[in-house]
Amino acid sequence: MSASSIGQLPHNSLGMSHSEWVLDSGASHHMSPDSSSFTSVSPLSSIPVMTADGTPMPLANVGSVVTPHLSLPNVYLIPKLKLNLASVGQICDSSDYLIMFSGSFCYVQDLQSQKLIGTGRRENGLYILDELKVPAAAAATTTTVDLSSFRLSLSSSSFYLWHSRLSHVSSSRLRFLASTSNKFCQMLALDGTVH
């Protein structure tokens, strides 16, 4: 197991509060030093978690973290950690979720329901979660998804661009807007307003 070496930095070196969570693709598990945010904990065998620089950190417990803006199951409680880390890998393993990153934001979408379950912003090179609600039931079932044939076409890339620009509007609403705007442009062209 490994966690990003970011987890060892003091909070004030990044100007982050104890309640902020970093979406980390290098963390093998969700991890937090803040025992007060856990709603339930279970003892776990005392195995150390190794950070990227090889520093071992003892694991105290595992449990669920629930705050007004975040809910994550199966979070490691690691008292010596300096930051809260939400594991990209663990989120992807928990259900059929899509995690998208851009230069200034990120979001997590449930592909089956098409609902947005998480949003975040990029700050000082890190993606800080504003909100993330991973259902406990979804996390309990591990789904294997074969993405070997998945490719973003030009049209799907355009869809995700507009989906993001319009505050994550649903695919059905986006299709409606596209069909309406096409009809509107056609009417303007027939009227001679658009050349």
Contacts in CASP RR format, 6 or more apart in sequence:
PFRMAT RR
TARGET T0000
AUTHOR 0000-0000-0000
METHOD contacts of the structure
MODEL  1
MSASSIGQLPHNSLGMSHSEWVLDSGASHHMSPDSSSFTSVSPLSSIPVM
TADGTPMPLANVGSVVTPHLSLPNVYLIPKLKLNLASVGQICDSSDYLIM
FSGSFCYVQDLQSQKLIGTGRRENGLYILDELKVPAAAAATTTTVDLSSF
RLSLSSSSFYLWHSRLSHVSSSRLRFLASTSNKFCQMLALDGTVH
1 28 0 8 1.000
1 29 0 8 1.000
1 47 0 8 1.000
1 49 0 8 1.000
1 50 0 8 1.000
2 26 0 8 1.000
2 27 0 8 1.000
2 28 0 8 1.000
2 49 0 8 1.000
2 50 0 8 1.000
2 51 0 8 1.000
2 52 0 8 1.000
3 24 0 8 1.000
3 26 0 8 1.000
3 27 0 8 1.000
3 28 0 8 1.000
3 29 0 8 1.000
3 31 0 8 1.000
3 49 0 8 1.000
3 50 0 8 1.000
3 51 0 8 1.000
3 52 0 8 1.000
3 57 0 8 1.000
3 81 0 8 1.000
3 85 0 8 1.000
4 22 0 8 1.000
4 24 0 8 1.000
4 26 0 8 1.000
4 27 0 8 1.000
4 51 0 8 1.000
4 52 0 8 1.000
4 85 0 8 1.000
5 51 0 8 1.000
5 52 0 8 1.000
5 53 0 8 1.000
6 22 0 8 1.000
6 24 0 8 1.000
6 83 0 8 1.000
6 85 0 8 1.000
6 126 0 8 1.000
7 22 0 8 1.000
7 31 0 8 1.000
7 51 0 8 1.000
7 81 0 8 1.000
7 82 0 8 1.000
7 83 0 8 1.000
7 85 0 8 1.000
8 51 0 8 1.000
8 53 0 8 1.000
8 55 0 8 1.000
8 81 0 8 1.000
8 82 0 8 1.000
9 82 0 8 1.000
9 83 0 8 1.000
10 82 0 8 1.000
11 17 0 8 1.000
11 18 0 8 1.000
11 82 0 8 1.000
11 83 0 8 1.000
14 83 0 8 1.000
14 124 0 8 1.000
14 126 0 8 1.000
16 22 0 8 1.000
16 83 0 8 1.000
16 128 0 8 1.000
18 34 0 8 1.000
18 84 0 8 1.000
19 34 0 8 1.000
19 37 0 8 1.000
19 67 0 8 1.000
19 84 0 8 1.000
20 83 0 8 1.000
20 84 0 8 1.000
20 128 0 8 1.000
20 129 0 8 1.000
21 32 0 8 1.000
21 70 0 8 1.000
21 84 0 8 1.000
21 85 0 8 1.000
21 86 0 8 1.000
21 128 0 8 1.000
21 129 0 8 1.000
21 132 0 8 1.000
22 83 0 8 1.000
22 84 0 8 1.000
22 85 0 8 1.000
22 86 0 8 1.000
22 126 0 8 1.000
22 127 0 8 1.000
22 128 0 8 1.000
22 129 0 8 1.000
23 86 0 8 1.000
23 88 0 8 1.000
23 99 0 8 1.000
23 106 0 8 1.000
23 120 0 8 1.000
23 127 0 8 1.000
23 128 0 8 1.000
23 129 0 8 1.000
23 132 0 8 1.000
24 85 0 8 1.000
24 86 0 8 1.000
24 87 0 8 1.000
24 88 0 8 1.000
25 88 0 8 1.000
25 89 0 8 1.000
26 52 0 8 1.000
26 87 0 8 1.000
26 88 0 8 1.000
27 85 0 8 1.000
27 86 0 8 1.000
27 87 0 8 1.000
27 88 0 8 1.000
27 90 0 8 1.000
28 49 0 8 1.000
28 87 0 8 1.000
28 89 0 8 1.000
28 90 0 8 1.000
29 49 0 8 1.000
29 74 0 8 1.000
29 75 0 8 1.000
29 76 0 8 1.000
29 87 0 8 1.000
29 90 0 8 1.000
30 65 0 8 1.000
30 72 0 8 1.000
30 74 0 8 1.000
30 75 0 8 1.000
30 76 0 8 1.000
30 85 0 8 1.000
30 86 0 8 1.000
30 87 0 8 1.000
30 90 0 8 1.000
31 49 0 8 1.000
31 75 0 8 1.000
31 76 0 8 1.000
31 78 0 8 1.000
31 81 0 8 1.000
31 84 0 8 1.000
31 85 0 8 1.000
31 87 0 8 1.000
32 38 0 8 1.000
32 65 0 8 1.000
32 75 0 8 1.000
32 76 0 8 1.000
32 77 0 8 1.000
32 78 0 8 1.000
32 81 0 8 1.000
32 84 0 8 1.000
32 85 0 8 1.000
33 77 0 8 1.000
33 78 0 8 1.000
33 79 0 8 1.000
33 80 0 8 1.000
33 81 0 8 1.000
33 82 0 8 1.000
33 83 0 8 1.000
33 84 0 8 1.000
34 84 0 8 1.000
35 41 0 8 1.000
35 60 0 8 1.000
35 77 0 8 1.000
35 79 0 8 1.000
37 65 0 8 1.000
37 66 0 8 1.000
37 67 0 8 1.000
37 84 0 8 1.000
38 61 0 8 1.000
38 63 0 8 1.000
38 64 0 8 1.000
38 65 0 8 1.000
38 75 0 8 1.000
38 77 0 8 1.000
39 63 0 8 1.000
39 64 0 8 1.000
39 65 0 8 1.000
39 66 0 8 1.000
40 63 0 8 1.000
40 64 0 8 1.000
41 61 0 8 1.000
41 62 0 8 1.000
41 63 0 8 1.000
41 77 0 8 1.000
42 61 0 8 1.000
42 62 0 8 1.000
42 63 0 8 1.000
43 61 0 8 1.000
44 59 0 8 1.000
44 60 0 8 1.000
44 61 0 8 1.000
44 62 0 8 1.000
44 76 0 8 1.000
46 58 0 8 1.000
46 59 0 8 1.000
47 59 0 8 1.000
48 56 0 8 1.000
48 57 0 8 1.000
48 58 0 8 1.000
48 59 0 8 1.000
49 56 0 8 1.000
49 57 0 8 1.000
49 58 0 8 1.000
49 59 0 8 1.000
49 76 0 8 1.000
49 78 0 8 1.000
50 56 0 8 1.000
50 57 0 8 1.000
51 57 0 8 1.000
57 78 0 8 1.000
57 80 0 8 1.000
57 81 0 8 1.000
58 78 0 8 1.000
58 79 0 8 1.000
58 80 0 8 1.000
59 76 0 8 1.000
59 77 0 8 1.000
59 78 0 8 1.000
60 77 0 8 1.000
60 78 0 8 1.000
60 79 0 8 1.000
61 76 0 8 1.000
61 77 0 8 1.000
62 74 0 8 1.000
62 75 0 8 1.000
62 76 0 8 1.000
62 77 0 8 1.000
63 73 0 8 1.000
63 74 0 8 1.000
63 75 0 8 1.000
63 77 0 8 1.000
64 71 0 8 1.000
64 72 0 8 1.000
64 73 0 8 1.000
64 74 0 8 1.000
64 75 0 8 1.000
64 136 0 8 1.000
65 71 0 8 1.000
65 72 0 8 1.000
65 75 0 8 1.000
69 129 0 8 1.000
69 130 0 8 1.000
69 131 0 8 1.000
69 132 0 8 1.000
70 129 0 8 1.000
70 131 0 8 1.000
70 132 0 8 1.000
70 133 0 8 1.000
71 132 0 8 1.000
71 133 0 8 1.000
71 134 0 8 1.000
71 135 0 8 1.000
71 136 0 8 1.000
72 86 0 8 1.000
72 132 0 8 1.000
72 134 0 8 1.000
72 139 0 8 1.000
73 94 0 8 1.000
73 134 0 8 1.000
73 136 0 8 1.000
73 139 0 8 1.000
73 140 0 8 1.000
74 90 0 8 1.000
74 139 0 8 1.000
86 129 0 8 1.000
86 132 0 8 1.000
88 99 0 8 1.000
91 97 0 8 1.000
91 99 0 8 1.000
91 108 0 8 1.000
91 132 0 8 1.000
91 134 0 8 1.000
92 99 0 8 1.000
93 142 0 8 1.000
93 143 0 8 1.000
94 134 0 8 1.000
94 138 0 8 1.000
94 139 0 8 1.000
94 141 0 8 1.000
94 142 0 8 1.000
95 110 0 8 1.000
95 112 0 8 1.000
95 134 0 8 1.000
95 135 0 8 1.000
95 138 0 8 1.000
95 139 0 8 1.000
95 141 0 8 1.000
95 143 0 8 1.000
96 110 0 8 1.000
96 111 0 8 1.000
96 112 0 8 1.000
96 143 0 8 1.000
96 145 0 8 1.000
97 108 0 8 1.000
97 109 0 8 1.000
97 110 0 8 1.000
97 111 0 8 1.000
97 117 0 8 1.000
98 108 0 8 1.000
98 109 0 8 1.000
98 111 0 8 1.000
99 106 0 8 1.000
99 107 0 8 1.000
99 108 0 8 1.000
99 109 0 8 1.000
100 106 0 8 1.000
100 107 0 8 1.000
100 109 0 8 1.000
100 160 0 8 1.000
100 164 0 8 1.000
101 127 0 8 1.000
102 122 0 8 1.000
102 164 0 8 1.000
103 122 0 8 1.000
104 121 0 8 1.000
104 122 0 8 1.000
105 119 0 8 1.000
105 120 0 8 1.000
105 121 0 8 1.000
105 122 0 8 1.000
105 164 0 8 1.000
106 119 0 8 1.000
106 120 0 8 1.000
106 121 0 8 1.000
106 122 0 8 1.000
106 127 0 8 1.000
107 116 0 8 1.000
107 118 0 8 1.000
107 119 0 8 1.000
107 120 0 8 1.000
107 164 0 8 1.000
107 168 0 8 1.000
108 116 0 8 1.000
108 117 0 8 1.000
108 118 0 8 1.000
108 119 0 8 1.000
108 132 0 8 1.000
109 115 0 8 1.000
109 116 0 8 1.000
109 117 0 8 1.000
109 118 0 8 1.000
109 168 0 8 1.000
110 116 0 8 1.000
110 117 0 8 1.000
110 138 0 8 1.000
114 170 0 8 1.000
114 171 0 8 1.000
116 168 0 8 1.000
117 132 0 8 1.000
117 133 0 8 1.000
117 134 0 8 1.000
117 135 0 8 1.000
118 129 0 8 1.000
118 130 0 8 1.000
118 131 0 8 1.000
118 132 0 8 1.000
118 133 0 8 1.000
119 129 0 8 1.000
119 130 0 8 1.000
119 131 0 8 1.000
119 132 0 8 1.000
119 168 0 8 1.000
120 127 0 8 1.000
120 128 0 8 1.000
120 129 0 8 1.000
120 130 0 8 1.000
120 131 0 8 1.000
121 127 0 8 1.000
121 128 0 8 1.000
121 130 0 8 1.000
122 128 0 8 1.000
152 160 0 8 1.000
159 171 0 8 1.000
159 174 0 8 1.000
162 169 0 8 1.000
162 174 0 8 1.000
163 169 0 8 1.000
163 171 0 8 1.000
163 174 0 8 1.000
166 174 0 8 1.000
166 177 0 8 1.000
169 177 0 8 1.000
185 194 0 8 1.000
188 194 0 8 1.000
END
